[in-house]
Amino acid sequence: MNILELYDLAAENNIQIDHRRIKSMIAFSIPGSIAIDLSQLQTLAETKVCLSHELGHEFKNAFYNLRNTFETRERQEERANRWAIHNLLPVSDLKCAVESGITEVWELAEHFDVTEDFIRDALRLYTMEGTLETAN
Protein backbone atom coordinates (compact mmCIF):
# COMPACT_ATOMS: atom_id res chain seq x y z
CA MET A 1 0.00 0.00 0.00
CA ASN A 2 1.45 3.37 -0.93
CA ILE A 3 0.90 6.67 0.83
CA LEU A 4 -1.74 7.87 -1.63
CA GLU A 5 -3.73 4.69 -0.98
CA LEU A 6 -3.54 5.43 2.75
CA TYR A 7 -4.96 8.92 2.18
CA ASP A 8 -7.67 7.43 -0.06
CA LEU A 9 -8.50 4.84 2.60
CA ALA A 10 -8.88 7.60 5.17
CA ALA A 11 -11.14 9.64 2.85
CA GLU A 12 -13.29 6.60 1.98
CA ASN A 13 -13.85 6.05 5.70
CA ASN A 14 -14.52 9.70 6.54
CA ILE A 15 -11.32 10.07 8.53
CA GLN A 16 -10.05 13.63 8.35
CA ILE A 17 -6.30 14.15 8.18
CA ASP A 18 -4.93 17.49 9.32
CA HIS A 19 -1.34 18.56 8.80
CA ARG A 20 -0.33 20.92 11.60
CA ARG A 21 2.47 21.67 13.98
CA ILE A 22 2.25 19.68 17.21
CA LYS A 23 4.65 20.54 20.00
CA SER A 24 4.51 17.45 22.19
CA MET A 25 4.24 14.62 19.63
CA ILE A 26 4.47 13.82 15.95
CA ALA A 27 0.89 12.66 15.45
CA PHE A 28 -2.27 11.70 17.26
CA SER A 29 -5.72 10.36 16.54
CA ILE A 30 -9.16 10.93 17.91
CA PRO A 31 -12.17 9.11 16.48
CA GLY A 32 -12.61 10.32 12.90
CA SER A 33 -9.56 12.60 12.81
CA ILE A 34 -5.80 12.36 12.58
CA ALA A 35 -3.32 15.19 13.13
CA ILE A 36 0.23 14.83 11.78
CA ASP A 37 3.14 17.24 12.09
CA LEU A 38 4.92 16.69 8.77
CA SER A 39 7.74 19.02 9.82
CA GLN A 40 8.90 16.32 12.26
CA LEU A 41 9.01 13.61 9.60
CA GLN A 42 12.10 13.56 7.42
CA THR A 43 11.18 11.04 4.71
CA LEU A 44 8.21 9.72 2.80
CA ALA A 45 8.82 6.34 4.47
CA GLU A 46 8.51 7.92 7.94
CA THR A 47 5.32 9.69 6.89
CA LYS A 48 3.86 6.50 5.43
CA VAL A 49 4.60 4.52 8.60
CA CYS A 50 3.25 7.28 10.85
CA LEU A 51 0.02 7.68 8.86
CA SER A 52 -0.51 3.93 8.74
CA HIS A 53 -0.03 3.67 12.52
CA GLU A 54 -2.57 6.44 13.11
CA LEU A 55 -5.01 4.75 10.74
CA GLY A 56 -4.50 1.64 12.84
CA HIS A 57 -5.81 3.57 15.83
CA GLU A 58 -8.85 4.56 13.78
CA PHE A 59 -9.66 1.16 12.27
CA LYS A 60 -9.01 -0.81 15.45
CA ASN A 61 -10.74 1.76 17.68
CA ALA A 62 -7.50 1.78 19.66
CA PHE A 63 -7.84 5.05 21.53
CA TYR A 64 -6.75 6.07 25.01
CA ASN A 65 -6.02 9.21 26.96
CA LEU A 66 -2.83 10.13 28.75
CA ARG A 67 -4.43 9.39 32.10
CA ASN A 68 -4.88 5.72 31.20
CA THR A 69 -2.45 3.23 32.67
CA PHE A 70 0.74 2.50 30.79
CA GLU A 71 -0.55 -1.03 30.19
CA THR A 72 -3.70 0.29 28.49
CA ARG A 73 -1.73 2.71 26.32
CA GLU A 74 0.73 -0.01 25.30
CA ARG A 75 -2.11 -2.38 24.37
CA GLN A 76 -3.72 0.26 22.14
CA GLU A 77 -0.38 1.15 20.53
CA GLU A 78 0.21 -2.54 19.81
CA ARG A 79 -3.20 -2.86 18.16
CA ALA A 80 -2.43 0.15 15.94
CA ASN A 81 1.02 -1.23 15.07
CA ARG A 82 -0.40 -4.62 14.12
CA TRP A 83 -2.93 -3.00 11.82
CA ALA A 84 -0.19 -0.91 10.20
CA ILE A 85 2.06 -3.92 9.66
CA HIS A 86 -0.67 -6.16 8.26
CA ASN A 87 -1.80 -3.44 5.85
CA LEU A 88 1.50 -1.90 4.73
CA LEU A 89 3.48 -5.11 4.65
CA PRO A 90 1.35 -8.24 4.23
CA VAL A 91 3.30 -11.37 5.13
CA SER A 92 2.84 -12.73 1.60
CA ASP A 93 4.57 -9.64 0.15
CA LEU A 94 7.38 -9.93 2.68
CA LYS A 95 7.91 -13.62 1.87
CA CYS A 96 7.92 -12.87 -1.85
CA ALA A 97 10.57 -10.18 -1.43
CA VAL A 98 12.78 -12.45 0.67
CA GLU A 99 12.39 -15.30 -1.82
CA SER A 100 13.48 -12.93 -4.60
CA GLY A 101 16.72 -12.22 -2.72
CA ILE A 102 15.87 -9.06 -0.78
CA THR A 103 16.98 -10.13 2.67
CA GLU A 104 18.72 -7.26 4.46
CA VAL A 105 16.59 -5.02 6.67
CA TRP A 106 17.71 -1.90 4.83
CA GLU A 107 16.92 -3.51 1.46
CA LEU A 108 13.44 -4.52 2.61
CA ALA A 109 12.82 -1.03 3.98
CA GLU A 110 13.87 0.51 0.70
CA HIS A 111 11.86 -2.00 -1.34
CA PHE A 112 8.64 -1.37 0.63
CA ASP A 113 9.35 2.34 1.23
CA VAL A 114 9.05 2.04 5.00
CA THR A 115 11.52 2.54 7.84
CA GLU A 116 14.01 -0.07 8.98
CA ASP A 117 12.37 -0.06 12.42
CA PHE A 118 9.04 -0.87 10.75
CA ILE A 119 10.64 -3.86 9.00
CA ARG A 120 12.08 -5.08 12.31
CA ASP A 121 8.68 -4.70 13.97
CA ALA A 122 7.03 -6.63 11.12
CA LEU A 123 9.59 -9.42 11.36
CA ARG A 124 9.03 -9.68 15.13
CA LEU A 125 5.25 -9.71 14.71
CA TYR A 126 5.20 -12.29 11.94
CA THR A 127 7.72 -14.46 13.78
CA MET A 128 5.60 -14.28 16.93
CA GLU A 129 2.48 -15.15 14.91
CA GLY A 130 4.31 -18.02 13.25
CA THR A 131 3.42 -16.75 9.77
CA LEU A 132 7.00 -16.46 8.49
CA GLU A 133 7.65 -20.17 8.73
CA THR A 134 7.86 -21.89 5.38
CA ALA A 135 6.85 -25.43 4.51
CA ASN A 136 9.68 -27.91 4.06
C-alpha positions in Angstrom: 0.0 0.0 0.0 1.5 3.4 -0.9 0.9 6.7 0.8 -1.7 7.9 -1.6 -3.7 4.7 -1.0 -3.5 5.4 2.7 -5.0 8.9 2.2 -7.7 7.4 -0.1 -8.5 4.8 2.6 -8.9 7.6 5.2 -11.1 9.6 2.9 -13.3 6.6 2.0 -13.9 6.1 5.7 -14.5 9.7 6.5 -11.3 10.1 8.5 -10.1 13.6 8.4 -6.3 14.1 8.2 -4.9 17.5 9.3 -1.3 18.6 8.8 -0.3 20.9 11.6 2.5 21.7 14.0 2.2 19.7 17.2 4.7 20.5 20.0 4.5 17.5 22.2 4.2 14.6 19.6 4.5 13.8 15.9 0.9 12.7 15.4 -2.3 11.7 17.3 -5.7 10.4 16.5 -9.2 10.9 17.9 -12.2 9.1 16.5 -12.6 10.3 12.9 -9.6 12.6 12.8 -5.8 12.4 12.6 -3.3 15.2 13.1 0.2 14.8 11.8 3.1 17.2 12.1 4.9 16.7 8.8 7.7 19.0 9.8 8.9 16.3 12.3 9.0 13.6 9.6 12.1 13.6 7.4 11.2 11.0 4.7 8.2 9.7 2.8 8.8 6.3 4.5 8.5 7.9 7.9 5.3 9.7 6.9 3.9 6.5 5.4 4.6 4.5 8.6 3.2 7.3 10.9 0.0 7.7 8.9 -0.5 3.9 8.7 0.0 3.7 12.5 -2.6 6.4 13.1 -5.0 4.8 10.7 -4.5 1.6 12.8 -5.8 3.6 15.8 -8.8 4.6 13.8 -9.7 1.2 12.3 -9.0 -0.8 15.5 -10.7 1.8 17.7 -7.5 1.8 19.7 -7.8 5.0 21.5 -6.8 6.1 25.0 -6.0 9.2 27.0 -2.8 10.1 28.7 -4.4 9.4 32.1 -4.9 5.7 31.2 -2.5 3.2 32.7 0.7 2.5 30.8 -0.6 -1.0 30.2 -3.7 0.3 28.5 -1.7 2.7 26.3 0.7 0.0 25.3 -2.1 -2.4 24.4 -3.7 0.3 22.1 -0.4 1.2 20.5 0.2 -2.5 19.8 -3.2 -2.9 18.2 -2.4 0.2 15.9 1.0 -1.2 15.1 -0.4 -4.6 14.1 -2.9 -3.0 11.8 -0.2 -0.9 10.2 2.1 -3.9 9.7 -0.7 -6.2 8.3 -1.8 -3.4 5.8 1.5 -1.9 4.7 3.5 -5.1 4.6 1.3 -8.2 4.2 3.3 -11.4 5.1 2.8 -12.7 1.6 4.6 -9.6 0.1 7.4 -9.9 2.7 7.9 -13.6 1.9 7.9 -12.9 -1.9 10.6 -10.2 -1.4 12.8 -12.4 0.7 12.4 -15.3 -1.8 13.5 -12.9 -4.6 16.7 -12.2 -2.7 15.9 -9.1 -0.8 17.0 -10.1 2.7 18.7 -7.3 4.5 16.6 -5.0 6.7 17.7 -1.9 4.8 16.9 -3.5 1.5 13.4 -4.5 2.6 12.8 -1.0 4.0 13.9 0.5 0.7 11.9 -2.0 -1.3 8.6 -1.4 0.6 9.3 2.3 1.2 9.1 2.0 5.0 11.5 2.5 7.8 14.0 -0.1 9.0 12.4 -0.1 12.4 9.0 -0.9 10.8 10.6 -3.9 9.0 12.1 -5.1 12.3 8.7 -4.7 14.0 7.0 -6.6 11.1 9.6 -9.4 11.4 9.0 -9.7 15.1 5.2 -9.7 14.7 5.2 -12.3 11.9 7.7 -14.5 13.8 5.6 -14.3 16.9 2.5 -15.1 14.9 4.3 -18.0 13.2 3.4 -16.8 9.8 7.0 -16.5 8.5 7.6 -20.2 8.7 7.9 -21.9 5.4 6.8 -25.4 4.5 9.7 -27.9 4.1 
